[in-house]
Every structure is written in structure tokens, then in C-alpha cells.
């Protein structure tokens, strides 16, 4: 459960950073 949540957050973070960049 925690791994799935972390993975989802990581993906969101990457997408967000990519968009900001």
C-alpha cells in the first residue's frame, strides 16, 4: 500500500516538475 502511494506520488512529482521545467 505504501509503495503504491509512493510510486503514485513520485510519478505526480515527476510530471509536475517536468511541467514546471
N, C-alpha and C positions, 0 to 999 in steps of 0.2 A: 504494500500500500504506500509506504513512504517512498520507495524507489519510483513508483509510477508518478507520484506527486512531484518528486524532484525532477524527473525527466520532463514532465509537462512544463514545469516552471522554467527549466533550462531552455527548452525549445522556445517558450514565450520570450525569455530574456534575449536569446539569440536573434529572434525575429525583431524584437523591439530595438535592440542595438543596431541591427542591420538597417532598420528603417531610419533610425536617428542618424546613423552614419551616412 
